[in-house]
Amino acid sequence: ASDWSSDVCSSDLTDEFKWGVNWQQVLMSLIEDNQDVEGSDSKAVVEEWKKEVTTVQLSLKAMFNSQFGSAFRSHNNPTYFSRKLFRFSDLYMSRVTNLNRYSMEHFFYPRRGALPHEFKSWFV
């Protein structure tokens, strides 16, 4: 094992931004799950969700520099910088002081993510 680690500290995103991202995910999931509904009232609700997603997306985009945008995302996709950052950094945090709650002897173990072919849902 190596004693070397790469750590990334990226400034905090506002609670407003985090809420917007979460709300966008909820709306997108609702749209996806209900895109084949029948009935004009139900279809109207889905169309309202689509309009709201657009509004949320525009408000999220407005929180960044209008000439540059986020260094981490380009529309729906992570940027090259973001992908490399996640690939090579051992720790990713919003501020260095987050480490204050750990002792100097603390060891951070990597989480193993399941690949799609390795995962079986026991609840579906």
N, C-alpha and C positions, 0 to 999 in steps of 0.2 A: 504494500500500500504506500502511496505517495503522501508526503507531508504538504504537498502543494495543493492549493485550491483556488478557484476563480470565483469571485463574488461580485454580484452586480447590485448596485443600489440605484433605484429609479424613484424619482420623487413621487410623493403621494398623489393619487388621483382623488379628486373631490368626491364626497358622498353623492353629490348630484350626478356626476359622471357614472359612478358605479351603479346607482339606481337606474339611470337611463339605459345602460348596457343590459342590466338584468331585465328591465321591463321590455326592451326590444326582443330579448330571447323568449320571454313569455308570449309576446304577441306573435312572433314568428312561429312558435310551436302551435299556438291556437289556430293560426292561418293554415299551417300545414295539416293539422289534424281535421280541420273542418272545411277544406277547400272543395269537397265534393258534396256539400250539403244541398238539399233541395228546398225549394220554397223561397219566395222573394224576400220575406223578412229575414230569413237566415242568411241569404246571400248578401243582403244589405249590411248585416252585422259584420260579415267577413270583409266587405269593402271598407267599412269604417275602420276595422283593424289595420287594413293595408294603408289607409291614409294616416293613421296614427303612427305606424312604423316609419313612414316617410318623415313625419314631423319629428319623431324621436331621433332618427338618423341625422337629420339636418341640425338639430340642437346639439347632438354629440360632436358633430364635425365643427360646429361653431366654437367649441371650447378650445380648439387648437389654433395655431397660427394659420391664417387663411391662405398664406402663400406656400406653406410647407405641409401642414397637417401633422398627424402623429408619426413618430419615428417607428412605431411598432405595428401599424396596420395601414394597408392601402385598400380602401373600401371594406370588403369582407375578408380579405386575406392578410395573413401576417407578412411583414416586409422581410426582405433578405436579412437585414440587420437583426430583426426580431428572431428569426429562425436560428441564426448563428448564436445569438445571445443565449437562447434557451438551450442550445446544444452544448455550448462550451462552459456555461456558468454552473458552478456547483450550488451556489446559494443565490437566490433572487429575493430581494426585499425592498421595501419602500424607504427605509432609513436604517442607518447603522445602529442606532440606539435600540432597534428591535432585538439585537443580540444581548442586551443587558440582562435579560431574564435567564440566560444560559451561563453555566459555569465555563471556565477556561478549558476544562477537560471534556466538555460536551462534544459528542461526535454526531454529526448529521448523516443519517443513512439515506441513500437514494430510494425513492419510491419506485416500485416496479409497476409500470402500466401494462395492462393486458392488451394484447393485439386483438383485432376483431375475430380472428379465427381461434383464439385461445379462450374466448369468453363464451360462457353459456349462461343465459338468464334462467334461473330456477323459478321465476315468478310469472313468466309469460306462457 
